[in-house]
């Protein structure tokens, strides 16, 4: 019988918490709302047009130095692959039985390379590179694939202006459930 009394007491406490609004404020009694500064620290996404690119700049030569220290062990000395993905080469292979997907052959938009490097690289210490380092590594990779000269420097404007060769080769998904206009409003 004591177990039954405990169950009734627990139910009464739960009902009281709902009635007083305590449950709506903090369901589990742990954690807190993120501060605007904490949210801003994770709101670092960059779209294909370069929206939200941070201030900073980096040149090909500095990018080569950062790449040698932080990237070459996985991606090879010249981005030709190792234990990590190959970054250069592969042009003209996408329609073959063994496509080589690299920045130069497959990647569609230059600003999203910056976004990926800044978020996920180096793999053992993601988000550890400065914005200048990420601009520099991006410049070096674009130099390796022939899109930038050795003396080039990237910043938000220059990066957004780069046209990667595969940019127009992606096609929309024609399945009706992907972007059905009838489901884009009043759903």
N, C-alpha and C positions, 0 to 999 in steps of 0.2 A: 503494500500500500504506500510506502514512502515514495516509491518511484512515480506513482500516479500523482502525488502532490507536487513533486518536482516538475513533472510535465505540465501540470496546470499552471504553476507559478511561471515557468518559462513562457508559456503561451500568453499569459497575462502581461508579462513584461514586454513581449514582442508587440502585442496589440497596443500597449501604452506608447511604445516608441513610435509606431505608425501614427497614432492619434495625435501625438505632440509634434510630429514633423522631424523628430530626431533621425529617424531612419532615412528620410529623404536627403538630409544633409551629409551623412557619413555612414554609408551602408555597413562597413565592416569595422569602423572604429580605428582604422589605420590610414596612413598616408595623408596627403594634403594636396590642394590644388597647385598646379605648376605656376610659378611666377612668370610675368611677361619676359623677364630676362632669360629664364630657363627655356621658355618656348622659342625665343629668338635664337638661342644657341643651337637649336636643332632645326630651325627653319632656314636651311641652307640650300634648298633645291634650286636648280637652275634649269630653265626650259630650253628648248631647241633654238629659240631666238636670242638667248643670252640674257633674258630677264633675270634679275637678282644676282648677276655677276658682281663680285666684290671689287673694291678698289685694289689696285696693285698692278704690277707688271713683271715680266720676266723674259729674258732673252735666251736665244738658242744656246749660247756658250755656258751660261749658268745652268740651263736645263740639262746639258750634257754632264756637268759635274754632279747635279742632284741625281740624275738617272744612274750614273756610275755607282754612287753611294747607296741609293735606295731601291733601284729598280732592276739593275742588270743581273743580279743574282737569280732572279726569277724569269725575267723576260729576255735575257741574253744581252751581250754587250752592245749590239746594234738593234735591239728590238726584234731579233729574229727567232725568239722563243727559246725556252729552256724548260724549267719545271712550270713556269707560268705561260700564259698565252703568247703567241707570236703577235707582234704589233704592226710589223711592216711586211710588205710583199702581198701576194695573193691576188693582185689585180688580174681580172679576167678568169678567175677560177669559180666564181659563184654558180655558173651554169654547168659546171662539170660534175662528174660523179663524186669528186673529193674537193669540195669548196674549201678555200682557206679564208676564214673570216678574220680580217685584221682591221685596224683603223682605216687604212687606205682602201681596202676593198669592200668593206661592209658597213662601217660606221656612217650614219647619215648626217649628223650635225656636230660641228666643232664645239659649241658650248657644252654639249652633254659629255664630251670627253673630260673637260675641266671638272664638271659635276662628279663624274665617276671617280676620277683620281682623288679629288678632295674628300669625298665620302669614304672611299674604300681602300685607298692605297697609302703607303705600302701595306701589304696584307697583315704584317705583324704589328703595325702601329697605325691603323686608319685615323685620319684627321689629324695627323701629326705634322704634316707639311704646312708651311705658311702659304698664304695666297700667292705671294711672289714666287715661291718654289713651284706651286701648281701651274701658274702661268708659264714658268720657265720649262718645266717638264713637258707641258702641252706643246710649247714652241718647238722643243727638241724633237718630239714625236712627229709633229707636222713637217719639220725639216727632213727627218729621215724618210718620210714618204713623198718628199719632193714638193710640198706645198708652201714652204717658207725658205728664204735664203738664210745662209749661216749668220748673217748680221741682224736678223729680224728680232723684234721685241714684240711680245703680245701684251695687250691689256684688254679690258672688256670690249672696247669698240673694235679693235683689230681682230680679236677672237671671233666675235659675232659676224664679221665680214668674210671669214674663211668659208669657201664652198668646197666641201669634200666631194670627191668624184662620185660616190654612190648616193649622193643626196636625193636625186630624183628617181632612184630605182625602186624605192619602196612604194607599194600600192596600198590603198585602203582595203579594209576587210569588207567584202560585199555581203556577208551573211546578214540576214535581216534582223537578227537579235543583237547585233553589235552596236549599231547606232540607228535604231528605229526612231524616226522623227516623232511618231505617235507616243513614244515613251520618254521623250525628252522634257515634257512638261505635263503637269496635272496627272502625274502617275499615282 
